Amino acid sequence: MKIRRRAFITLLGGAAVGWPLAARAQQPAMPVIGFLNSGTREGFAHLLAAFHQSLNQAGFVEGRNVAIEYRWAEGQYDRLPALAADLVRRRVAVIAVPGSPPGALAAKSATSTTPIVFSVGEDPVKLGLVSSLGRPEGNATGINFFTGELGAKRLALLHELVPGAARFAVLVNPSDPIRTEAVLREVQAAAGALGLQIQVFNARTSREIDAAFAMLAHERVDAVFVGPDPFFNTRRVQLANLAARYLMPATYAVREYADAGGLMSYGTSLADMFRQVGAYTARILKGAKPSDLPVVQSTKFEFVINLQTARLLDIDVPATLLARADEVIE
């Protein structure tokens, strides 16, 4: 009887130890988001916060019930395919690629099964990311936030601000040929309609940005159109400072440049776009399929004028422009 009692107690003790282990083994593994970006973490810190905010609102908190693997190309776009392939090997639940056509294409080439949430400024159907906006069909969906289509509007606003300017420099990053071609096509058509001359300058690195501004100053261009580009976004302080140093009126694609001292910006709200990517990423984590989520087109655009920089450049901003601006930085 005593032997049986001991055996019974031993059995209970073993079960008491085993139950928590079994329960832990049955708990689902924490899902992992793969985050792929062309820029740097430092340059996109405030936008990453918007992405996190959207995840949090959907109930996902990094480190608590979701993990995130970050891959930053740091302006070296040729690294994107390897970074995307690494995320696929790690079997992430979804790959988020905000604001980078090369990144979205690299992710799409790396996997036909892992869900992808992109945001691109070009037509995602023409890029081959989805079959159609309403029915993506494959493993990718996301946000279309426009870039090339806004180029004509941005050039016209700069021309309105400096009507005496006739020769415009266009600074682009040739590392992203798809975006560059789209922007140049739009800007050159708009320049022809406005009777303006366009001269194109290329820059892939910080040093090349310095060299490009020295050259455009030597060429005596009247104003600068900085093309939309994730790497340029991370160098926005450098770009704004160079424009100020050379007393060059310049226009940029997003408000972050104006916040950094750039003269004016017009384009999609990047923070809103990152939030939208976060929202779609959360929906996929909850079980939605990319093929069932239509591509969303951004509708929030911002026109920002930095009046301090205008005074530095001795530019009188017309009242009509000030009235149309969404924000004026005094």
C-alpha positions in Angstrom: 0.0 0.0 0.0 2.8 2.3 0.9 4.5 1.5 -2.4 1.4 2.3 -4.3 1.0 5.6 -2.4 4.6 6.6 -3.3 4.0 5.7 -6.9 0.8 7.8 -7.0 2.6 10.8 -5.4 5.4 10.4 -7.9 3.0 10.3 -10.7 1.3 13.5 -9.5 4.6 15.3 -9.1 5.7 14.3 -12.6 2.4 15.6 -14.0 2.7 18.9 -12.1 6.1 19.4 -13.7 4.9 18.3 -17.1 1.7 20.3 -17.5 3.4 23.7 -17.8 5.9 22.4 -20.3 3.1 20.9 -22.4 1.1 24.1 -22.2 4.1 26.1 -23.3 4.8 23.7 -26.2 1.2 24.1 -27.4 1.4 27.9 -27.4 1.7 29.3 -31.0 5.1 30.7 -31.9 5.3 34.5 -32.0 4.7 35.7 -35.6 7.6 37.5 -37.2 7.3 40.4 -39.6 10.1 41.0 -42.1 10.7 44.7 -42.6 12.7 45.7 -45.7 13.7 49.3 -46.6 16.1 51.0 -49.0 17.1 53.6 -46.4 18.5 53.7 -42.9 16.8 53.2 -39.5 17.9 56.6 -38.3 16.6 58.4 -41.4 13.2 56.7 -41.1 12.8 56.6 -37.3 9.6 58.8 -37.2 8.1 56.8 -40.1 8.9 53.5 -38.4 7.0 54.9 -35.4 3.9 55.4 -37.6 4.2 51.8 -38.8 4.4 50.6 -35.1 1.5 52.8 -34.2 -0.7 51.1 -36.8 0.4 47.6 -35.6 -0.3 48.6 -32.0 -3.8 49.8 -32.8 -4.5 46.4 -34.3 -3.3 44.7 -31.2 0.3 43.8 -32.2 3.1 45.1 -30.0 6.7 44.3 -30.9 8.4 42.1 -28.3 5.1 41.1 -26.7 3.1 39.3 -29.3 5.0 40.0 -32.6 8.7 40.1 -33.6 10.1 42.2 -36.4 13.3 41.4 -38.4 14.6 44.6 -39.9 16.7 44.8 -43.0 18.0 48.2 -44.1 19.8 48.6 -47.4 21.3 52.0 -46.3 21.0 53.4 -49.8 22.8 50.5 -51.4 19.9 49.2 -53.6 21.9 46.3 -55.0 21.7 44.7 -51.5 17.9 44.4 -51.5 17.7 41.0 -53.3 20.0 39.4 -50.7 18.2 41.1 -47.8 14.8 39.9 -49.2 16.1 36.4 -49.7 17.3 36.3 -46.1 13.9 37.3 -44.7 12.3 34.5 -46.8 14.8 31.9 -45.4 13.9 33.0 -41.9 10.3 32.1 -42.7 8.7 35.4 -41.7 4.9 35.6 -41.7 4.8 38.7 -43.9 7.3 41.1 -45.5 6.5 44.8 -45.2 8.3 46.9 -47.8 7.2 50.6 -47.5 8.3 53.2 -50.0 10.7 51.2 -52.2 9.9 49.9 -55.6 13.3 48.1 -55.8 12.6 46.5 -52.4 9.1 45.4 -53.4 10.4 43.9 -56.6 13.3 42.2 -54.7 10.7 40.7 -52.3 8.5 39.6 -55.1 11.4 37.9 -56.8 12.5 36.2 -53.6 9.1 34.5 -52.9 5.8 33.6 -54.5 4.2 32.4 -51.3 5.2 34.7 -48.3 2.7 37.6 -48.1 4.2 41.0 -49.1 2.8 44.4 -48.2 4.4 47.1 -50.4 4.0 50.8 -51.0 5.2 52.2 -54.3 4.9 55.4 -56.1 4.6 53.8 -59.5 1.8 51.7 -61.0 2.1 48.3 -59.2 0.4 46.5 -62.1 3.0 47.8 -64.6 5.7 46.8 -62.1 4.4 43.3 -62.1 3.6 43.3 -58.4 -0.1 42.6 -58.8 -2.5 41.5 -61.5 -4.9 44.4 -60.8 -5.5 47.0 -58.2 -8.9 45.6 -57.2 -7.8 41.9 -57.3 -4.1 41.5 -56.6 -4.4 37.7 -57.0 -0.8 36.8 -56.0 1.1 37.0 -52.7 1.5 40.8 -52.7 -0.7 43.9 -52.1 -0.2 47.3 -50.6 -0.4 51.1 -51.2 0.1 53.1 -54.4 1.1 56.6 -53.2 2.1 58.3 -56.5 5.4 60.0 -57.2 5.9 60.6 -61.0 2.3 61.8 -61.4 3.0 64.6 -58.8 6.2 65.8 -60.5 4.4 68.1 -62.9 2.5 69.8 -60.1 5.6 70.2 -58.0 7.6 71.7 -60.8 4.7 74.1 -61.5 4.6 75.2 -57.8 8.3 75.9 -57.9 8.0 77.9 -61.1 5.2 79.9 -59.5 7.4 80.6 -56.5 10.4 81.7 -58.7 8.8 82.8 -62.0 12.0 84.3 -63.2 13.8 81.0 -63.2 14.2 79.3 -66.6 16.9 76.6 -66.1 16.0 73.9 -63.7 18.2 71.1 -62.4 16.6 67.7 -61.7 18.4 65.6 -59.2 17.7 61.8 -59.4 19.1 58.6 -58.1 19.9 56.2 -61.0 20.0 53.3 -58.6 16.2 53.2 -58.9 15.8 53.4 -62.7 12.1 52.7 -62.7 11.3 55.6 -60.5 13.9 57.8 -62.2 12.4 57.2 -65.6 8.9 57.9 -64.4 9.8 61.1 -62.7 11.9 62.4 -65.6 9.2 61.6 -68.1 6.7 63.6 -66.1 9.0 66.5 -65.3 10.3 66.9 -68.9 6.8 67.0 -70.3 5.8 69.6 -67.7 8.9 71.6 -68.4 8.1 71.7 -72.1 4.6 73.0 -71.4 6.0 75.7 -69.1 8.8 76.7 -71.4 11.5 75.6 -69.0 14.9 74.1 -69.6 15.8 70.9 -67.7 19.3 69.6 -66.9 19.5 66.2 -65.1 22.0 65.4 -62.4 22.6 61.9 -60.9 23.6 61.0 -57.3 23.8 57.6 -55.6 25.9 58.5 -52.5 26.4 61.4 -50.1 29.6 62.4 -51.9 27.8 62.4 -55.3 25.1 64.7 -53.8 27.9 67.1 -52.8 29.4 66.9 -56.3 26.1 67.3 -58.0 25.3 70.6 -56.2 28.8 71.9 -56.9 28.2 71.1 -60.6 24.7 72.6 -60.8 26.0 75.8 -59.1 28.8 75.9 -61.7 26.3 75.4 -64.5 24.3 78.4 -63.0 20.9 76.7 -62.9 18.2 78.8 -61.4 16.4 76.2 -59.2 16.5 72.5 -58.2 13.9 69.8 -58.4 15.0 66.9 -56.1 13.4 63.6 -57.2 11.6 61.4 -54.8 13.9 58.7 -53.4 14.3 56.8 -50.1 18.1 57.4 -50.0 17.6 61.1 -50.6 15.1 61.1 -47.7 17.8 59.9 -45.4 20.1 62.8 -46.7 17.4 65.5 -46.4 19.4 67.7 -44.0 22.4 67.5 -46.3 20.2 68.4 -49.3 18.6 71.3 -47.6 21.9 72.6 -46.3 23.5 72.4 -49.8 20.6 74.3 -51.3 20.9 77.0 -48.7 24.7 77.2 -49.1 24.4 77.7 -52.9 21.4 80.0 -52.5 19.4 77.6 -54.7 15.5 77.5 -54.5 14.6 73.8 -54.4 11.5 71.7 -54.2 11.2 68.2 -52.6 8.7 65.3 -52.7 7.8 65.1 -49.0 7.3 67.4 -46.0 10.3 66.0 -44.1 12.6 68.1 -46.3 10.7 71.3 -45.5 11.0 70.3 -41.8 14.7 70.0 -42.3 15.0 73.4 -43.8 14.1 72.8 -47.4 12.2 75.6 -49.2 9.1 73.7 -50.2 7.6 70.3 -50.6 4.6 68.7 -52.2 3.6 65.1 -52.2 2.1 62.1 -50.3 2.3 62.0 -46.5 4.9 59.3 -45.8 3.7 58.9 -42.2 0.2 58.1 -43.5 1.6 55.7 -46.0 3.7 53.8 -43.4 0.5 53.6 -41.2 -1.4 52.1 -44.1 1.4 49.5 -44.6 1.2 48.7 -40.9 -2.6 48.3 -41.1 -2.4 45.8 -44.0 0.5 43.9 -42.3 -1.7 43.5 -39.2 -4.6 42.3 -41.3 -2.4 39.6 -42.8 -1.2 38.6 -39.4 -4.8 38.1 -38.4 -5.4 35.7 -41.4 -6.3 37.9 -44.4 -4.8 36.9 -47.7 -3.0 39.5 -49.9 -5.1 38.4 -52.9 -8.3 39.5 -50.9 -6.9 43.0 -50.1 -7.2 45.5 -52.9 -4.3 47.9 -53.5 -5.1 51.2 -51.7 -4.4 54.5 -53.4 -3.2 57.3 -51.1 -5.3 60.4 -51.0 -3.5 62.5 -48.4 -1.1 65.0 -50.0 0.8 67.8 -48.2 2.1 71.2 -49.6 4.5 72.8 -47.1 6.5 76.0 -47.4 9.4 77.0 -45.2 9.1 80.7 -44.9 12.4 81.0 -43.0 14.3 79.5 -45.9 12.4 81.7 -48.3 13.6 84.8 -46.4 17.2 83.4 -46.4 17.0 83.1 -50.2 15.4 86.5 -50.5 12.2 85.1 -52.0 8.8 86.8 -51.5 6.3 84.0 -51.4 3.1 85.0 -53.2 0.0 85.2 -50.9 -1.8 82.9 -53.3 0.8 80.2 -52.6 0.7 80.7 -48.8 -3.1 80.4 -48.9 -2.9 77.0 -50.7 -0.2 75.6 -48.4 -1.2 73.0 -45.9 1.5 74.3 -43.6 3.8 77.3 -43.5 6.9 77.0 -41.3 7.6 80.4 -39.9 
